[in-house]
């Protein structure tokens, strides 16, 4: 499902070069729930951004869902990202002026899905995360855990093959974090969604199928 081959990423300025990733190789089969851990600055988020086509590698190739993405133009990348990938962020990234259902519908707008179908899919996604009764509420009326549930619903509304989660429990207490992890584990088990999660929480990482550790831009286990 995800193939990272000999990927390196360097950030350059006129005076300095910073190596974020060095010769990274990683294979994530379809249906796996993989967690990535490592100290701050080790390259975790850079790797996730490359998987999510938000950033490009300096060297190496990226293949997702059987397609080699390296060399795609901007329009092709945007289409693939919208159709195949779902994103969950630590800080939720909800739009406060939109209702919960409208926030969840957003990825479908880029697919030109009709309004009735958008709403049906949004309500279905909210049911998956236990928030059917909050569809007409606004983000500022929700707890942190509920906001993250909305973010998960938004990530899955387009039925992506891959979900990329960057510290999805990082802003939550342990109880809420456990609830969010239970939702992700259920999505993985019931829908077969491939999930890659960056985390600092060893306890959460141990709930996933496999743990990969990074250090100084390299894979150490």
C-alpha positions as CSV (number, residue, x, y, z in Angstrom):
1,X,0.0,0.0,0.0
2,X,2.8,2.4,0.9
3,X,6.4,2.0,-0.4
4,X,9.1,4.4,0.6
5,X,12.4,3.6,-1.2
6,X,15.7,5.2,-0.6
7,X,14.0,8.5,0.4
8,X,16.1,11.4,1.6
9,X,15.0,14.9,2.4
10,X,17.2,17.9,2.8
11,X,16.2,21.5,3.6
12,X,18.7,24.0,2.2
13,X,19.4,27.7,2.7
14,X,22.2,29.8,1.4
15,X,24.3,28.9,4.4
16,X,23.2,25.6,5.8
17,X,21.8,22.2,4.8
18,X,19.6,20.2,7.2
19,X,19.1,16.5,6.6
20,X,15.6,15.6,7.8
21,X,15.6,12.0,6.3
22,X,18.4,9.9,5.1
23,X,18.0,6.8,2.8
24,X,14.7,5.8,4.3
25,X,13.1,2.6,3.3
26,X,9.7,1.6,4.6
27,X,6.9,-0.7,3.4
28,X,3.4,-0.6,4.8
29,X,1.1,-3.4,3.5
30,X,-2.6,-2.8,3.0
31,X,-4.6,-3.0,6.2
32,X,-1.7,-2.4,8.6
33,X,-1.9,0.0,11.5
34,X,1.7,1.3,11.8
35,X,3.0,3.8,14.5
36,X,6.1,5.9,14.1
37,X,8.0,7.1,17.2
38,X,11.2,9.0,17.9
39,X,12.5,12.2,19.6
40,X,11.6,15.6,18.4
41,X,13.4,16.5,15.2
42,X,14.0,12.9,14.1
43,X,12.1,13.2,10.9
44,X,8.7,11.7,11.9
45,X,6.5,14.5,10.6
46,X,8.7,14.9,7.5
47,X,8.2,11.2,6.7
48,X,4.4,11.5,7.2
49,X,4.3,14.7,5.0
50,X,6.1,12.8,2.2
51,X,3.7,9.9,2.5
52,X,0.8,12.4,2.4
53,X,2.2,14.2,-0.7
54,X,2.5,17.4,1.2
55,X,6.2,17.4,0.8
56,X,8.5,16.0,-1.9
57,X,11.6,13.9,-1.2
58,X,15.0,15.2,-2.3
59,X,15.9,11.7,-3.4
60,X,14.1,8.4,-3.7
61,X,10.6,7.2,-4.7
62,X,7.2,7.1,-3.1
63,X,4.5,4.6,-4.2
64,X,1.0,4.7,-2.8
65,X,-1.9,2.3,-3.5
66,X,0.1,0.7,-6.3
67,X,1.0,4.0,-8.0
68,X,4.4,5.6,-8.1
69,X,3.7,9.2,-7.2
70,X,7.2,10.5,-7.8
71,X,7.0,12.7,-10.9
72,X,3.3,13.5,-10.6
73,X,2.4,17.1,-11.3
74,X,0.5,19.3,-8.9
75,X,-3.0,18.5,-10.3
76,X,-2.4,14.8,-10.2
77,X,-1.1,15.0,-6.7
78,X,-4.1,17.0,-5.5
79,X,-6.5,14.5,-7.1
80,X,-4.7,11.5,-5.7
81,X,-4.5,13.1,-2.2
82,X,-8.2,13.9,-2.2
83,X,-9.3,10.4,-3.4
84,X,-6.9,8.1,-1.6
85,X,-5.7,9.9,1.6
86,X,-7.3,11.0,4.8
87,X,-5.5,13.3,7.3
88,X,-5.9,13.6,11.1
89,X,-3.9,16.4,12.9
90,X,-3.1,17.0,16.5
91,X,-4.8,20.5,16.4
92,X,-8.0,19.3,14.7
93,X,-8.0,22.1,12.0
94,X,-11.8,22.6,12.1
95,X,-13.5,25.7,10.7
96,X,-15.3,27.4,13.6
97,X,-17.9,29.1,11.4
98,X,-19.1,25.8,9.9
99,X,-21.3,23.2,11.5
100,X,-19.9,19.8,12.4
101,X,-21.6,18.2,9.3
102,X,-20.3,21.0,7.1
103,X,-16.7,20.5,8.4
104,X,-17.0,16.8,7.6
105,X,-18.3,17.4,4.1
106,X,-15.3,19.6,3.1
107,X,-13.2,16.9,1.3
108,X,-16.2,16.0,-0.9
109,X,-16.6,19.5,-2.2
110,X,-13.4,19.0,-4.3
111,X,-15.0,15.8,-5.8
112,X,-18.0,17.8,-6.9
113,X,-20.3,15.4,-5.0
114,X,-24.0,16.6,-4.9
115,X,-25.2,18.3,-1.7
116,X,-27.6,15.4,-0.7
117,X,-24.9,12.8,-1.2
118,X,-22.4,14.9,0.7
119,X,-24.7,15.2,3.7
120,X,-25.5,11.4,3.6
121,X,-21.8,10.5,3.6
122,X,-21.1,13.1,6.3
123,X,-23.8,11.7,8.6
124,X,-22.6,8.2,8.0
125,X,-19.0,9.2,8.9
126,X,-20.2,10.9,12.1
127,X,-22.1,7.8,13.0
128,X,-18.8,5.8,12.7
129,X,-17.3,8.1,15.4
130,X,-20.4,8.3,17.6
131,X,-21.3,11.9,16.9
132,X,-24.6,11.6,15.0
133,X,-26.3,13.9,17.6
134,X,-23.7,16.7,17.1
135,X,-24.1,17.2,13.3
136,X,-25.7,20.7,13.7
137,X,-23.3,21.9,16.5
138,X,-20.3,24.1,15.9
139,X,-16.7,23.3,16.9
140,X,-16.7,25.7,19.8
141,X,-19.5,23.7,21.4
142,X,-17.5,20.5,21.5
143,X,-14.9,19.1,23.8
144,X,-11.3,18.3,22.6
145,X,-12.2,14.7,22.2
146,X,-15.3,15.5,20.3
147,X,-13.4,17.8,18.0
148,X,-10.9,15.0,17.2
149,X,-13.8,12.7,16.4
150,X,-15.1,15.2,13.9
151,X,-11.6,15.4,12.4
152,X,-11.6,11.6,12.1
153,X,-15.0,11.7,10.4
154,X,-13.7,14.3,8.0
155,X,-10.7,12.1,7.3
156,X,-12.9,9.0,6.5
157,X,-15.8,10.7,4.7
158,X,-14.3,10.1,1.3
159,X,-13.5,6.5,2.2
160,X,-9.8,6.8,1.7
161,X,-7.5,3.7,1.5
162,X,-4.9,5.4,3.7
163,X,-5.2,7.5,6.9
164,X,-2.2,9.5,8.1
165,X,-2.5,10.7,11.7
166,X,0.0,13.2,13.2
167,X,-0.2,13.0,17.0
168,X,-4.0,12.4,17.0
169,X,-4.1,12.0,20.8
170,X,-1.4,14.6,21.6
171,X,-3.8,17.3,22.8
172,X,-6.1,14.9,24.8
173,X,-6.1,13.5,28.3
174,X,-5.5,9.8,28.6
175,X,-9.2,8.9,28.8
176,X,-10.0,10.8,25.6
177,X,-6.9,9.5,24.0
178,X,-8.0,6.0,24.6
179,X,-11.4,6.7,23.1
180,X,-9.8,8.1,19.9
181,X,-7.4,5.1,19.6
182,X,-10.4,2.8,20.0
183,X,-12.1,4.5,17.1
184,X,-9.0,4.3,14.9
185,X,-8.5,0.6,15.8
186,X,-12.1,-0.1,14.9
187,X,-11.8,1.7,11.6
188,X,-8.7,-0.3,10.8
189,X,-10.4,-3.6,11.8
190,X,-13.8,-3.0,10.3
191,X,-13.0,-1.2,7.1
192,X,-9.4,-2.4,6.5
193,X,-8.1,1.1,6.3
194,X,-4.3,1.4,6.3
195,X,-3.3,3.8,9.1
196,X,0.1,5.4,9.7
197,X,0.3,7.3,13.0
198,X,3.1,9.5,14.4
199,X,3.0,9.6,18.2
200,X,5.1,10.3,21.2
201,X,3.0,8.0,23.4
202,X,4.5,4.6,23.8
203,X,1.2,3.2,25.3
204,X,-0.7,4.2,22.2
205,X,1.9,2.9,19.8
206,X,1.8,-0.5,21.5
207,X,-1.9,-0.8,20.5
208,X,-1.0,-0.8,16.8
209,X,0.3,-3.7,14.6
210,X,3.8,-2.5,14.3
211,X,6.1,0.2,15.7
212,X,8.9,1.9,13.7
213,X,11.4,4.1,15.5
214,X,13.4,6.9,13.9
215,X,16.5,8.8,15.1
216,X,18.3,11.6,13.3
217,X,16.4,11.0,10.1
218,X,17.1,7.3,10.0
219,X,15.1,4.2,10.8
220,X,16.6,2.4,13.9
221,X,14.1,-0.4,14.4
